[in-house]
Structure formats: structure tokens, C-alpha cells
Amino acid sequence: QVQLVESGGGLVQPGGSLRLSCVASGSTASIYNLGWYRQAPGNERELVASTTAGLTTNYYSDSVKGRFTNSRDNAKNTVYLQMDNLKVEDTAVYLCYYNTWGRAPCWGPGTQVTVCS
């Protein structure tokens, strides 16, 4: 079993930046993908960014490509999401996630990001 704890959300103006952190604990050796989903009210949960265990593959959704950077530190069992040039449409609950090989994702409780002028 893996536990995830996110931090770093908040309120920011358009064009601003935030960095989210997620610390994994428990059976971390089983983690394959580690990254972030987000969910805005009335919307489906969307995969935003992900990195594989070997740090060889990064995925970004088209909506955040070029603005968000996902970085994974396996020694600290931590993943960071650096979000730059934030837009109002980035407002959502951001949920750290992991999965083991071939399994469905599991999510942390989430942290709110609000982009508003």
C-alpha cells in the first residue's frame, strides 16, 4: 500500500507560478508511474503529467505542455509539478497519483489550485 500527501496549492493570479509537491510513503518500490491528475467542477478527471520509474518518459497533456514541468526524485519518493504561466482554466483540484505496472491509478486527497485575478 502507498500513501500520497500533496502540498503547495493556493491562489495565484493569471501568469503566475506555483509548485506542487507529493510525497509517497509505504510500498514505494512498487510505483511505476508517478504524476498528477486534475479535476475542475463538472469536469472529468484529467491526466496532466506523469513520469515513469526510470525517469525516461514524461507525459504532458496538450493543455499544459510547455508550461508545466513534472520532476520525480526517486530517492525522496517525491514528485513535483512546477506550473508556470498559469491560466484561469488551470483552476482545479490537483491530485497526485501513482500506479504499479498494469494497474489502475490511485490518487491522493488533492490540493486546490485557483487562478484568479
N, C-alpha and C positions, 0 to 999 in steps of 0.2 A: 504493500500500500504506500502511496505517495501523497504527501500533503503539500499544498501550494499556498503561499501567502504573498499577495500583491501589495505594493505601496507606490506612492508617487503621483496619484491622480490629483485633480484640482481644477480651479477655474483659471482660464487664460484668455487673453484677447486674440482675435484673429492675427495670424502672422507670428505668434509666439511659439514657445517650445516647452515641452515637458519631457521628463524621463521617468518611465515606469520601471519598477524592479519586481522580480518574482523570485522568491527563494523556495526551492524544493527540498523536502526532507522525507526521510523514510527510505523506501526501497529505490533509491535514485539510480542504482546501477541498471535498472530495467528500462529507464527512459530512453526513447528513441527520438521522437520529435519533441521540441520544447518551443513554445511561442505564445502567440496572442490571438484571441478572437475579440470581437466587439459586438455589442448589441444595443441598438437605439430603440426607443419606444415604438412599438408597432412594426418593427423590422425583424427579419430573421437574423440569427447569429451568423456573423461573417468572419471567416478566417482572414486575418490581417497579415500576419508574419509568422514564419517558422524556420527553425534551424535544426538540421539532423544532428545526431550524436557525434558524428565525426567532424562536425563543423564544416562539412564540404558543400552543403546545399542550403541556400536560403531561398525562401519563398516570400513574395510580397504580392498583395492584391494590387490590381491596377490603380485602385483609388488612392493608395498610399505610396506607390513606387516613386522613388526619388526624394521623398520627404521623410520617411520613417526608416530607421535602422535597427535591426534586431541583432543583438550580440549575446552570445552564450559563453559563460565561463564554467566549464565542467568541473574545475577544481573547487569552485564555490557553490556548485549546484544552483546557479543563478542565471537568469536571463533578463536582459534589459531591452526596453523599447524606447529608443530616442525618437521623439516626434518633433519635427521642425516644420515651420510654415503651416501651422495648424489652421484649419478651416472650420467654419461653423458646422459643416456637415460631418466633422470628425467627432462631434459630441456623442458620447455613448458610454456604456459601462464596458470597460476593458477587462477581459478575463484571461488570465494566464492559463495555458493548457499544456498537457503532455499526453503522449500515447506511447505504448510499448509496441513492438513490431507487430503489425497486422491487426491491432486492436483499435476500438473506437476511442475518441478523445475523452479525457477527464478534465474538468475545469476547476479553478479556484473560485472563491466567492466574488471576486471582481473589485474594481476600483473605478469611481466615476471620473470621467474627463468631460469638462464643459468648456466649450469655446464660445465666447460671447463678448460683444463689445459693450 
